[in-house]
Amino acid sequence: MLGRLSCLSSALALATGVATPASAYMVYVSNEKDNTVTVVDSETMEVVQTIEVGQRPRGITISHDGKLIYLCASDDDTIEIIDTATNQIVGSLPSGPDPELFVLSPDGGTLYVANEDDNLVTVIDLDSKSVVAEIPVGVEPEGMGISPDGKAMVNTSETTNMAHFIDTATNEITHNVLVDSRPRFAEFKPDNSEVWVSAEIGGTVSVIDNESREIKQKISFEIPGLRSEAIQPVGVRITADGKKAYVALGPANRVAVVNTETYEVEKYVLVGQRVWQLAFTPDQKTIISTNGVSNDITFIDVATDEPVQSVTVGALPWGVVVSPQ
């Protein structure tokens, strides 16, 4: 059904001249099961290359200048560095054991890494490629988010069910906020005012005030015909204007579109199976989901919140990042 929907949406886009990305960007998708990164052209929506990488690639991000990809090779206990000019691995970083997710500082100089097995956040200086701090956090750290001003970083611990606020100047925890079960991701609003934390098993997103560090709203999701336990929020992305949030809902096979002022769900977008992570193109015209069980990604038009096309990638796609230019 999704394939037919995607084809129809794509044909409509071509016929009407809408829903197609205006600029070509490279999309990089980490495929957890077959140890590859798939490179997709955002304009043609076609695979242009497959890169062989380390074992169990998950978290993926890109330097602000677009020259380097950083990739969590979780089962190799390392972070690999990929040159985007050649798509070759050119180095590695000392990540600590089982790196799963990370976040890059706004100035591009520091990488904050969640090490799931030893309950630490590892802080890496990218100039020296060295560890400058290890921050003890809760059990099974995963989600990582950093405020646009770079002053606060949030790590979520899956088993402790907390969002840990960390002062980036001191690398110390300042607040622990209890959220719902199995928090997976943390995303700040562009104006620094809030951080949104998804809870996979709890089925909610907690909106935390970044000044008081208290939960101001909880967002829940209901989809007709689906059991509540099938709706599992994971990845969260917020538009640059701060008006809309997109939430990947795991085995619900949908991305929720949320009004950030009213906290109401405005739409559910049908994508592939077990939608996990999300990434915008730099022009904010498209958001891309990774769909683990169907082994594809879906391009969604941000203006209409309609799926445009799905593209087959590697086995169990997990993370996604888009080149800045």
C-alpha positions as CSV (number, residue, x, y, z in Angstrom):
1,M,0.0,0.0,0.0
2,L,2.8,2.4,0.9
3,G,4.5,1.7,-2.5
4,R,1.3,2.6,-4.4
5,L,0.9,5.7,-2.2
6,S,4.5,6.8,-2.8
7,C,4.2,6.3,-6.6
8,L,0.9,8.3,-6.7
9,S,2.4,11.0,-4.6
10,S,5.5,11.1,-6.8
11,A,3.5,11.3,-10.0
12,L,1.4,14.1,-8.5
13,A,4.5,16.0,-7.5
14,L,5.8,15.8,-11.1
15,A,2.5,16.8,-12.6
16,T,1.9,19.8,-10.3
17,G,5.5,21.0,-9.8
18,V,5.2,20.8,-6.0
19,A,6.6,18.5,-3.3
20,T,9.9,18.0,-5.1
21,P,13.1,19.3,-3.4
22,A,14.3,22.5,-5.1
23,S,18.0,21.8,-4.4
24,A,20.0,18.6,-4.5
25,Y,21.6,17.5,-1.2
26,M,23.3,14.3,-0.3
27,V,21.4,12.2,2.2
28,Y,23.4,9.7,4.3
29,V,21.6,6.8,5.9
30,S,23.2,4.4,8.5
31,N,22.1,0.8,8.0
32,E,22.4,-1.0,11.3
33,K,22.1,-4.6,10.0
34,D,24.4,-4.7,6.9
35,N,27.1,-2.3,8.1
36,T,26.7,0.2,5.4
37,V,25.9,3.9,4.8
38,T,23.6,4.6,1.8
39,V,24.1,7.9,0.0
40,V,21.0,9.2,-1.7
41,D,20.6,12.3,-4.0
42,S,17.7,14.3,-2.6
43,E,16.7,15.7,-6.0
44,T,16.6,12.5,-8.0
45,M,15.7,10.5,-4.9
46,E,18.0,7.7,-6.1
47,V,20.9,5.8,-4.4
48,V,24.2,7.1,-5.7
49,Q,26.6,5.0,-3.5
50,T,26.8,2.5,-0.7
51,I,29.7,2.8,1.8
52,E,31.0,-0.2,3.7
53,V,31.5,0.8,7.4
54,G,32.1,-0.7,10.8
55,Q,29.8,-3.0,12.7
56,R,26.3,-1.9,13.7
57,P,26.2,1.7,12.5
58,R,23.6,3.8,14.2
59,G,24.1,7.5,15.2
60,I,25.2,9.7,12.3
61,T,25.9,13.4,11.9
62,I,27.9,15.7,9.7
63,S,30.3,18.6,10.3
64,H,28.8,22.0,9.9
65,D,30.9,22.6,6.7
66,G,29.6,19.3,5.3
67,K,33.1,17.9,4.7
68,L,33.0,15.1,7.3
69,I,30.5,12.5,8.4
70,Y,30.7,11.1,11.9
71,L,29.3,7.6,12.4
72,C,28.7,5.5,15.5
73,A,30.1,2.0,14.7
74,S,28.5,0.7,17.9
75,D,29.8,-2.9,18.0
76,D,33.3,-1.7,17.1
77,D,33.3,0.8,20.0
78,T,34.4,3.6,17.8
79,I,33.2,6.6,15.8
80,E,34.3,6.5,12.2
81,I,35.1,9.6,10.1
82,I,34.0,9.7,6.5
83,D,35.3,12.2,4.0
84,T,32.2,13.4,2.0
85,A,34.4,14.3,-1.0
86,T,35.5,10.7,-1.5
87,N,33.0,8.8,0.7
88,Q,36.0,7.0,2.2
89,I,36.7,6.4,5.9
90,V,39.6,8.6,6.8
91,G,39.9,8.2,10.6
92,S,38.2,7.5,13.9
93,L,37.5,8.9,17.3
94,P,37.8,7.4,20.8
95,S,34.1,7.1,21.5
96,G,34.0,4.9,24.6
97,P,32.1,1.5,24.5
98,D,28.9,1.1,22.5
99,P,28.4,4.6,21.1
100,E,24.8,4.9,20.0
101,L,23.9,8.5,19.5
102,F,25.7,11.8,19.6
103,V,25.2,15.5,19.1
104,L,27.6,18.1,17.6
105,S,28.1,21.4,19.4
106,P,26.9,24.5,17.6
107,D,30.5,25.7,17.1
108,G,31.4,22.4,15.6
109,G,34.3,21.7,17.9
110,T,32.9,19.2,20.3
111,L,31.0,15.9,20.0
112,Y,28.9,14.6,22.9
113,V,28.5,10.8,22.7
114,A,26.0,8.5,24.5
115,N,27.8,5.3,25.6
116,E,25.0,2.8,26.3
117,D,27.0,0.1,28.0
118,D,28.8,2.1,30.6
119,N,26.3,4.8,31.5
120,L,28.5,7.7,30.4
121,V,28.4,10.6,28.1
122,T,31.8,11.0,26.4
123,V,32.9,14.5,25.4
124,I,35.3,14.5,22.4
125,D,37.4,17.5,21.3
126,L,37.4,17.3,17.5
127,D,40.5,19.3,16.9
128,S,42.7,17.0,19.0
129,K,40.5,13.9,18.5
130,S,40.7,13.3,22.2
131,V,38.4,12.6,25.1
132,V,38.2,15.7,27.4
133,A,35.5,14.4,29.8
134,E,33.3,11.5,30.8
135,I,30.0,12.4,32.4
136,P,28.2,9.7,34.5
137,V,24.5,9.6,33.6
138,G,21.6,7.2,34.1
139,V,21.3,3.6,32.9
140,E,21.4,3.1,29.1
141,P,22.0,6.6,27.9
142,E,20.8,7.2,24.3
143,G,19.1,10.5,23.3
144,M,21.3,13.5,22.9
145,G,20.3,17.1,22.2
146,I,22.1,20.4,22.6
147,S,20.6,23.9,22.9
148,P,21.1,26.2,19.9
149,D,23.2,28.6,22.2
150,G,25.4,25.6,23.1
151,K,25.0,26.2,26.9
152,A,23.0,23.1,27.8
153,M,23.1,19.5,26.6
154,V,20.5,16.9,27.3
155,N,21.0,13.1,27.6
156,T,18.2,10.7,28.0
157,S,18.6,7.4,29.9
158,E,16.4,4.6,28.7
159,T,16.2,2.6,32.0
160,T,16.4,5.5,34.5
161,N,13.7,7.3,32.5
162,M,15.3,10.7,32.9
163,A,16.4,13.6,30.9
164,H,19.8,14.8,32.3
165,F,20.6,18.5,31.7
166,I,24.3,19.0,31.5
167,D,26.1,22.4,31.6
168,T,28.5,22.3,28.7
169,A,30.9,24.8,30.5
170,T,31.5,22.4,33.4
171,N,30.4,19.1,31.9
172,E,28.3,18.5,35.0
173,I,24.6,17.5,35.4
174,T,22.5,20.4,36.7
175,H,19.0,18.9,36.6
176,N,17.4,15.5,36.3
177,V,13.9,15.4,34.9
178,L,11.8,12.3,35.2
179,V,9.9,11.5,32.0
180,D,7.9,8.5,30.7
181,S,9.3,5.1,30.1
182,R,12.3,4.5,27.7
183,P,13.2,8.1,26.6
184,R,14.8,7.9,23.2
185,F,15.5,11.4,21.8
186,A,15.9,15.0,22.8
187,E,15.4,18.0,20.6
188,F,15.6,21.7,21.5
189,K,13.4,24.3,20.0
190,P,15.4,26.8,17.9
191,D,14.7,29.6,20.4
192,N,16.2,27.6,23.3
193,S,12.9,27.8,25.2
194,E,12.0,24.1,25.3
195,V,13.4,20.6,24.9
196,W,11.2,17.8,23.5
197,V,11.9,14.3,24.9
198,S,10.3,11.2,23.3
199,A,9.4,8.2,25.4
200,E,9.2,5.0,23.3
201,I,7.4,2.8,25.7
202,G,5.5,5.6,27.5
203,G,4.1,6.6,24.2
204,T,4.5,10.4,24.9
205,V,6.7,13.4,24.2
206,S,7.5,15.5,27.3
207,V,7.9,19.2,26.6
208,I,10.4,20.6,29.2
209,D,10.8,24.3,29.9
210,N,14.5,25.0,29.4
211,E,14.5,27.7,32.1
212,S,12.6,26.0,34.9
213,R,13.6,22.5,33.8
214,E,10.1,21.3,34.5
215,I,7.7,19.5,32.2
216,K,5.1,22.0,30.9
217,Q,3.2,19.6,28.6
218,K,2.9,16.0,27.6
219,I,1.9,15.1,24.1
220,S,0.2,11.7,23.5
221,F,-0.8,10.1,20.2
222,E,-3.9,8.2,19.1
223,I,-4.3,6.5,15.7
224,P,-7.6,4.8,14.8
225,G,-7.1,1.1,14.3
226,L,-3.8,0.9,16.2
227,R,-3.2,-0.4,19.7
228,S,-1.6,2.2,22.0
229,E,1.5,0.0,22.5
230,A,2.2,0.1,18.8
231,I,2.7,3.9,19.0
232,Q,6.3,4.4,20.1
233,P,7.8,7.9,19.7
234,V,11.4,7.9,18.9
235,G,13.0,10.6,16.6
236,V,11.9,14.3,16.9
237,R,12.7,17.2,14.7
238,I,11.4,20.8,14.9
239,T,11.3,23.2,12.0
240,A,13.7,26.2,12.0
241,D,10.8,28.6,12.5
242,G,9.8,26.6,15.6
243,K,6.2,26.2,14.4
244,K,6.0,22.4,13.7
245,A,7.5,19.3,15.2
246,Y,7.8,15.9,13.6
247,V,7.8,12.8,15.7
248,A,8.7,9.3,14.4
249,L,6.3,6.8,15.9
250,G,8.2,3.5,15.4
251,P,6.0,0.5,14.6
252,A,3.0,2.7,14.1
253,N,4.6,3.4,10.7
254,R,3.7,7.1,10.8
255,V,5.3,10.4,11.5
256,A,3.2,12.8,13.7
257,V,3.0,16.5,12.8
258,V,2.6,18.6,15.9
259,N,1.7,22.2,16.3
260,T,4.3,23.5,18.7
261,E,2.1,26.4,20.0
262,T,-1.0,24.3,20.8
263,Y,0.8,20.9,21.2
264,E,-1.9,19.3,19.2
265,V,-1.2,16.6,16.6
266,E,-2.3,18.0,13.3
267,K,-1.6,15.0,11.1
268,Y,-0.2,11.5,10.9
269,V,1.9,10.8,7.8
270,L,2.0,7.2,6.6
271,V,5.6,6.1,5.8
272,G,7.5,2.8,5.9
273,Q,7.6,0.2,8.6
274,R,9.2,1.0,12.0
275,V,10.0,4.6,11.5
276,W,13.0,5.6,13.6
277,Q,14.9,8.8,12.9
278,L,14.3,12.0,11.0
279,A,16.3,14.7,9.2
280,F,15.4,17.9,7.4
281,T,17.0,19.1,4.2
282,P,18.8,22.4,4.8
283,D,16.1,24.3,2.9
284,Q,13.5,22.9,5.3
285,K,11.3,21.8,2.3
286,T,11.7,18.1,3.0
287,I,11.9,15.9,6.0
288,I,13.2,12.3,5.6
289,S,12.4,9.3,7.8
290,T,14.3,6.1,8.2
291,N,12.0,3.0,8.1
292,G,13.9,0.1,9.6
293,V,11.7,-2.9,8.9
294,S,10.8,-1.9,5.3
295,N,14.5,-1.1,4.6
296,D,13.7,2.3,3.1
297,I,13.5,6.0,3.7
298,T,10.6,8.3,2.9
299,F,10.8,11.9,1.6
300,I,8.0,14.0,3.1
301,D,7.0,17.5,1.8
302,V,7.0,19.9,4.7
303,A,4.6,22.3,3.0
304,T,1.8,19.7,2.5
305,D,2.9,17.0,5.1
306,E,2.4,14.4,2.4
307,P,4.8,11.5,1.5
308,V,6.5,12.1,-1.8
309,Q,8.5,9.0,-2.4
310,S,10.2,6.1,-0.6
311,V,13.7,4.9,-1.6
312,T,15.1,1.4,-0.8
313,V,18.4,1.6,1.1
314,G,20.3,-0.9,3.2
315,A,19.2,-3.4,5.9
316,L,17.6,-1.9,9.0
317,P,18.1,1.9,8.3
318,W,18.6,3.6,11.6
319,G,20.0,7.2,11.4
320,V,19.9,9.9,8.7
321,V,21.7,13.2,8.1
322,V,21.7,15.6,5.1
323,S,24.6,17.6,3.7
324,P,24.4,21.3,4.5
325,Q,25.0,22.3,0.9
